[in-house]
Amino acid sequence: MYRFAPSPTGDMHIGNLRAAIFNYICAKKDKCGFILRIEDTDVARNIEGKDDEIKEILTKFGISWDQFYRQSKNLKFHQEFANKLLIEKKAFCCFCTEEELEAKKELAKANGEAYRYDGTCERLSDMEVLECEKPFVVRMKKPNAAVGFSDAIKGELVFEPENIDSFVVMRVDKTPTYNFACAIDDMLEGVTFIIRGEDHVSNTPKQEWIRQSLGYTEKMGYAHLPIILNHEGKKMSKRENSSSVKWLLFSGYLPEAIANYLILLGNKTPCEIFTINDAIEWFDIKNISKSPAKFDIDKLSQINREHIRRASDERLAEVFGMDKKFANLIRFYTQEASLVVEISEKIAQIYGKKDIPDEFKESAEVLKKAILDMGIPVNFDEFKANLMQISGLKGKNFFMPLRVLLTNQTHGPELKELYTFIKDDIKEIVNV
């Protein structure tokens, strides 16, 4: 069982999408279940509508799920398991205030030490806990021995007790922390393998410790994906446009191209251009590099261009919102542009009102009248010869106004090549 568990607190990051794609591929490859879980227990940070946006984006990428639910629906289970840990003395109530903890953190910092919870409330007697009227959180007792796990990318990882510490599992408002809710839900759902970003490596021993403390013995597999770097070689920030999946889609990158690139990043693949369905045949999470991968927007653009070229007429009609008859014209313009919006604009210029520069207006009007009056041949050379003869124009006075009349641009592809794709509409094009 695999799962993708995003939080509805902001736009989906390419790192999140990469994890979703890998989990989906592995679930399909292993012929097992795939869960979409919205981790919404941090109510203060949730953004309304983001859960639906996540589902919409995944659907655009062809990612479907066998089960969907919001983590908050499991609150009663989170509370019951926290109670079980308290009864069994594997967790304790902590009444330390934020101010008290902050003072201890500052002291540790001043002494050049890493802060660790000092066990103040762990030593309270049952009566002291019962009589204390202060608000409290629930903390796990730190383990007595190291906690380790096997990572398909990073190998064997081991964490000593002091690096796990007595961490909080239930907040003052009786809602679970991320690690507690995540550990419980993965246990309840029978998740067997977790693929997520390497920023979760330090969370994994805590989640393992929670499940061990609850007597859960099923083995969990892990793969923590290296971070994605920007063009400067630094960790990609969520504030960078290209890190947002929504921004990439809006900018004109196809979902299939984005997925292709994210699977390709830091991976050994049998070919460069492929679909998610292709990847299901050969993908192996162990082939992902341990090193961070650099995000190259130019490489993504090149891959996008290839996917536009290879797309079916039906897919291009869907993506571009145009009739299927424009499919070959769309493919033709990949020689000049890589993005849907760029190609759409070029085609819109052809079929839209022309802005003729003053120096070409007179010649363009002559050409327009000639085109509307003449028969349109299949061959460009014949079209050109007939048009030159009828208009009496030649050289720059012929080609420049003709280009503007057909494309609304003074520069562009060879008119001879373009003619093949627009000849049937050429009278409509010049008469807008």
Secondary structure by P-SEA (a helix, b strand, c coil): cbbbbbbccccccaaaaaaaaaaaaaaaaacbbbbbbcccccccccccaaaaaaaaaaaaacccccbbbbcccaaaaaaaaaaaaaaaccbbbbcccaaaaaaaaaaaaaaccccccccccccccaaaaaacccbbbbbcccccbbbbbbbccccbbbbccccccccccccccccccaaaaaaaaaaaacccbbbbccccccaaaaaaaaaaaacccbbbbbbbbcbbbcccccccccccccccaaaaaaacccaaaaaaaaaacccccccccccaaaaaacccccccccbbbbbbaaaaaaaaaaaaaaccaaaaaaaacccccaaaaaaaaccccccaaaaaaaaaaaacccccccccaaaaaaaaaaaaaccccccaaaaaaaaaaaacccccccaaaaaaacccccccccccccccccccaaaaaaac
